[in-house]
Amino acid sequence: MTGRFDGLGVVVTGAGHGIGAALAEAFAAEGARVVVNDLDATAAQQVADRIGGTAAPGDAAGAEGVAELIAAARKALGAIDIYCANAGVGTAGGADAGPQAWATAWDVNVMSHVRAAEQLLPEWLERGEGRFVATVSAAGLLTMLGSAPYSVTKHGAYAFAEWLAATYRHRGLRVHALCPQGVRTKMLEDAGHAGRVLMAATALEPAEVAQAVLRGIEEEEFLILPHAEVAEYYANRATSPDRWLDGMNRLQQAIEKG
């Protein structure tokens, strides 16, 4: 019995924990050959051992790290069919978050995607197929109260995924933007009171998000929304921005009141 992704070569960044680990497990369960990347080498190896994949620990954001990861993945897989740019970083704060926090958020949440695409596109366009899965966040469509760097850079990640799809769809590139709300991961735990107010009640398990991704790939959906209600929020933001902002500000006031 073959799986839905039998024999395909898949790379998942940030796959030592959370959504990334769940994606690696889901693809492997459907027959894919998976390269597991994470800064945490022990976690990457544990996931790889569990699914019968290949661990490729290290940086997946900087130019050198991305190039090394993709070279290692090509050595292990032969060809990369699906690249899941899942590694991300959440940073609290607003305009005062500081230059290092802003730089890190930009590098990990946006430029890691750009650098991976730079490495992957020549081969994919030459052969006329390739699939790029960008883990964005509902924050990339809406906002994340309490974290300006996260909100801004996730909007950037979504915009880059959208640009890739608009530019290269006719040449065989398929792009998927994964935009969940709360997911029961360490990032949600670290979001503190604001995270609990905004997302805890509707938070999904990482495995549920991973299955939404596999369905979205099969159905050729650009925008993958594991939380269906995000579509309504996104529409409200587009059609009634002032009303939407009023609602978000009321949530901000609730957070401040504790």
C-alpha positions in Angstrom: 0.0 0.0 0.0 1.5 3.3 -1.0 1.0 6.7 0.7 -0.2 9.9 -0.7 3.4 11.2 -1.0 5.1 8.0 -1.7 8.8 8.4 -2.6 8.8 12.2 -2.6 11.7 14.1 -1.1 10.6 16.5 1.6 12.6 18.9 3.7 11.1 20.4 6.9 12.8 23.1 8.8 12.2 23.7 12.5 11.2 20.1 12.7 12.5 19.2 16.1 9.3 20.1 17.8 5.8 21.4 17.3 4.3 21.9 13.8 7.6 21.0 12.1 7.8 17.6 13.9 4.2 16.9 13.1 4.8 17.8 9.4 7.8 15.5 9.3 5.8 12.7 10.9 2.7 13.2 8.6 4.8 13.2 5.4 6.7 10.1 6.4 3.5 8.3 7.3 2.4 8.9 3.8 5.5 7.5 2.2 7.7 10.5 1.8 11.5 10.5 2.4 12.0 13.3 4.9 15.0 15.4 5.9 14.5 16.8 9.4 16.1 20.2 10.2 16.3 22.0 13.5 18.8 24.1 15.4 18.4 21.5 18.2 20.5 18.7 16.9 19.3 16.2 19.4 15.6 16.9 18.7 16.2 16.7 15.0 17.9 13.3 15.3 15.1 12.0 17.6 12.4 13.0 15.1 14.4 11.5 12.2 14.9 8.3 14.1 11.3 8.1 14.9 10.1 8.5 11.3 13.0 6.8 9.5 14.2 10.1 8.0 17.5 11.9 7.8 18.6 14.5 10.4 20.2 17.7 9.0 20.6 19.9 12.1 21.7 23.5 11.8 20.7 27.0 10.9 17.9 27.3 8.3 17.8 31.1 8.2 21.3 32.5 7.2 22.5 32.3 3.7 25.3 29.8 4.5 23.1 27.7 6.7 20.3 27.4 4.0 22.8 26.5 1.3 24.3 23.8 3.5 20.9 22.4 4.4 19.8 22.2 0.8 23.0 20.6 -0.3 22.7 18.0 2.5 19.1 17.4 1.6 19.9 16.9 -2.1 22.6 14.4 -1.1 20.2 12.5 1.0 17.1 12.7 -1.2 18.5 13.2 -4.7 15.9 15.8 -5.5 13.8 18.0 -3.2 10.1 17.8 -4.2 8.6 19.7 -1.2 10.3 22.3 1.0 8.5 23.3 4.2 9.9 26.6 5.4 8.6 26.1 8.9 11.3 27.5 11.2 10.1 30.7 12.9 10.7 32.8 15.9 8.2 34.7 18.1 9.4 38.0 19.6 7.4 40.0 22.1 7.4 43.8 22.1 6.5 46.7 20.0 8.5 49.5 18.4 10.7 49.3 21.4 11.6 45.6 20.9 15.1 46.6 20.0 17.2 46.3 16.8 18.4 42.7 17.5 14.9 41.4 18.0 13.7 43.0 14.8 16.7 41.7 12.9 16.3 38.2 14.2 12.6 38.1 13.4 13.2 39.4 9.9 16.0 36.9 9.3 14.2 33.8 10.5 10.6 34.6 9.6 11.2 36.2 6.1 14.7 35.8 4.8 14.9 32.1 5.5 12.1 31.7 2.9 13.8 34.0 0.4 17.1 32.2 0.7 15.6 28.8 0.4 13.6 29.9 -2.7 16.8 31.4 -4.2 18.5 28.0 -3.9 15.5 25.9 -5.0 14.0 27.8 -7.9 16.6 27.2 -10.6 16.1 23.4 -10.3 12.4 23.5 -9.9 11.8 25.8 -12.8 14.1 23.8 -15.0 12.1 20.6 -14.3 8.8 22.3 -14.3 7.7 21.4 -10.8 8.3 22.0 -7.1 6.4 22.8 -4.0 7.1 25.4 -1.4 5.2 25.3 1.9 5.6 28.5 4.0 4.5 28.3 7.6 3.2 31.8 8.1 0.6 32.3 10.8 -2.8 34.0 11.0 -0.7 36.9 12.3 0.5 37.3 8.7 -3.1 37.9 7.6 -4.3 39.8 10.7 -1.9 40.8 13.5 -0.6 39.5 16.8 -1.2 41.8 19.7 1.9 42.1 21.9 4.4 41.3 19.2 5.1 43.8 16.5 8.2 42.0 15.1 6.2 38.8 14.7 3.2 40.5 13.1 5.3 42.5 10.7 7.6 39.7 9.6 4.7 37.2 9.2 3.0 39.7 6.9 6.3 39.7 5.0 6.4 35.9 4.8 2.9 35.8 3.5 3.6 38.5 0.9 6.7 36.6 -0.3 4.7 33.3 -0.7 2.0 35.2 -2.6 4.6 36.7 -4.9 6.1 33.4 -5.6 2.8 31.9 -6.5 1.8 34.8 -8.7 5.1 34.8 -10.5 5.8 31.1 -11.1 2.5 29.2 -11.0 2.5 28.8 -14.8 6.0 27.3 -14.6 5.0 24.5 -12.3 5.8 26.0 -8.9 3.1 25.3 -6.3 3.1 27.5 -3.1 1.1 27.0 0.1 0.8 29.6 2.9 0.0 27.9 6.2 -1.8 30.4 8.5 -3.0 28.8 11.7 -4.0 30.6 14.8 -3.1 29.1 18.2 -1.3 25.8 18.1 -0.3 23.9 21.2 3.4 24.4 20.9 6.2 26.1 23.0 5.6 29.3 21.1 2.0 29.5 22.4 3.2 28.7 25.9 5.7 31.6 25.6 3.0 34.0 24.5 1.9 34.4 28.1 -1.3 36.1 29.1 -1.8 37.7 25.6 -1.6 34.3 24.0 -4.1 32.8 26.4 -6.6 35.6 25.8 -6.3 35.4 22.1 -5.7 31.8 21.2 -5.8 29.2 23.9 -9.5 28.4 23.7 -9.3 27.4 20.0 -5.7 26.1 19.9 -5.1 23.0 17.8 -2.7 20.1 18.2 0.3 20.2 15.8 -0.8 16.9 14.2 -4.1 18.6 13.3 -2.3 21.4 11.6 0.0 18.9 9.7 -3.1 17.0 8.4 -4.5 20.4 7.2 -1.3 20.9 5.2 -1.5 17.5 3.6 -5.1 18.2 2.6 -4.2 21.6 1.3 -1.5 20.2 -0.9 -3.8 17.6 -2.3 -6.5 20.2 -3.0 -3.9 22.6 -4.4 -4.9 25.4 -2.0 -2.6 28.4 -1.7 -4.0 29.5 1.6 -4.2 26.8 4.2 -6.4 27.7 7.2 -6.5 25.0 9.9 -8.8 27.4 11.8 -11.7 28.0 9.5 -12.8 31.2 11.3 -9.6 33.0 10.2 -11.2 33.3 6.7 -14.0 35.3 8.2 -11.6 37.5 10.2 -9.5 38.1 7.1 -12.6 39.1 5.1 -13.7 41.5 7.8 -10.3 43.1 7.9 -10.4 43.7 4.2 -14.0 44.9 4.0 -14.4 46.8 7.3 -10.9 47.8 8.5 -12.0 50.3 11.0 -14.5 47.9 12.6 -11.9 45.2 12.6 -9.3 47.5 14.3 -11.9 48.6 16.9 -12.4 44.9 17.7 -8.7 44.2 18.0 -8.2 47.3 20.2 -10.9 45.9 22.5 -8.9 42.7 22.8 -5.8 44.8 23.6 -7.7 46.5 26.4 -8.8 43.1 27.8 -5.2 42.0 27.8 -4.1 45.1 29.6 -6.8 44.6 32.3 -5.5 41.1 32.9 
